[in-house]
């Protein structure tokens, strides 16, 4: 697998889970363009051989040749590029071409055109045209339709939904996370352009205007930054919004929560939301197409108009006021999450890899 960096983003964490699930069936080599990262040791512990820092600087012309040497020396017969942003795609595919081994090449696409990933469909078309890219794996039907509408030929493109662990840690609902007498609501997202923290904080401020029985916990890289602390102070949300930053115990946090919320401009197939559903939480999310394949409005959770802080506050207030509905949605969410278990994702990926290798 070729990744840009070994950070704990949704794409990288899902790749780690795949390595853990298929480690007995396949030998994995992880090639990271940048050095280090919090997931480096975890990939190693999962049995993968990890080589990082393959680019010495951003436009390092020797990076593809280092990857080519790695492909030859480790006898690699399939190269999976995890996502399309930045330079991992070019370095990985150019390295595969320069290796002269003709490994199967797959883009495991975790992005949708626009937003922080930019307009990348033209790049995918070009790589397909010159024979550098054999297959594209999408993580939702909506994403695949968007890529095809953007001009990508539908053939040799498939959908494999993200998979999550279903054995979520057991927790005492609401007793270990929030301040006494407050219901914990968890938001899991790294501080990135596509995440709508403005609407989230505005919704928290609106909700806090009429009640003080909840605490919004922000989990994710950058949420404990000085800038976020300043915004919380300016909005007088101290004691209402608590930034936790990057955490290694997200599963335990979700198991101890009562509600999950995600305010976002763009998603493909949200791993964080799936994890919350697997933990038995009802969810409140921005109403964007990515969630249409994940759950049904009013059954496992609620979808609100993107950018509408008042609507998000109202949805959260309704669930805070009705524990029975909250519990019912959580139970339904858990059942729905079983359709997206890690074994299903691993099995579909295994079949695809074996099929492509047999075609070489």
C-alpha positions, 0 to 999 in steps of 0.5 A: 500500500502507498499512503501519503503519511501515516496519520490517523485519518479515516482513510489511513485507519481503514487501511490499517484495519484491512491489513489486520484483517488480511494479514494471514492471507496477504503480505503487506508492505506499507510505503509512506511518502512522508516520515513517521506518523502515529500509525507507523508502529501500529502497521508494524504491529499488524505484521506489515513491513513499513517503509516511510520517508520515501520522498525527501521533499515535496516534489522529490523526483527520486521517490518513484524510483525508491518505490520501484526498488521496493516493489522489485526487492519485495516481489510485490504483485499489487500496489494499492494507492490509498486515496488521491490527494497530494503526491502519493498517487503519482509517486506510487503509480510511477514507481509501479511503472518504473519497476518493470514488474507490472503489478496490479495497480489500484486506487482506493479512492476515499475522496469526492471531487471538490472540497479539499481534494480538488478536481482529480477525475482528470488525473485518474482518467490520464492514469487509466489512459496510459495504462498506469491504473488498473482498478478504482475502488470507491467507498460509496455508490454516490462517490462512484456516480460522481466520478463517472459523471465527471468523465471516468469510464465506469468499467473496472471501477467497483464499490467496497464500503468501509468496514468497522469493528463491531465489537465496540468496547462496553462503556457506562453510558454517559458516566465517564465522559461528561461533567456530573449531570451532563449528557455527553455528545461526541463529535469525531473529526480532524480539523480539516477544511471539509469539516464544518466546525463553524456550524457545530460551534454555532449549534452548541451555542444555540443549544446552550442558550436554553439548557445546560444539561449536555457537554459536547466533546470534540475528538480529533487531531487539531481540536485541542489547538489554541485557535479552537480554545480561542473560539470556545472562549469567545463564544463563552462555551467553556464547560459546554464544549470540551476539546479532547484532541487526538485520542487513541481510545475513540472506541471507549469514548463512543461507548461512553457517550449518549449521542454522536454528531458530525457537522461536515461539508463533504463526506464519502462514507464516514468511518467516524459515523459508522463507528458511532453506530456500531457503538449503539449511538443515534447520530445527528449529521449534516444532510449530504448524499454520503449518508443516504447509503448509511442510514435512514432518516428518523430510524438510526439518526437524524439528518439536518440541512448543512450549515443550519446551526439552528436545525442541528441544535433542534435535532440534538435537543429533541434527542436529549429530551427523549431518552427512549427515542435516543435508545431506540435509534441507538439500537437501530444504528447498531443493527445497521452497522452490522451491514458494514462490518470489517469481515465483509470489507476484507472479504470483498477486498481479498476477492478483488486482489486475487482476481486482479493478480490472476489477470496479470 
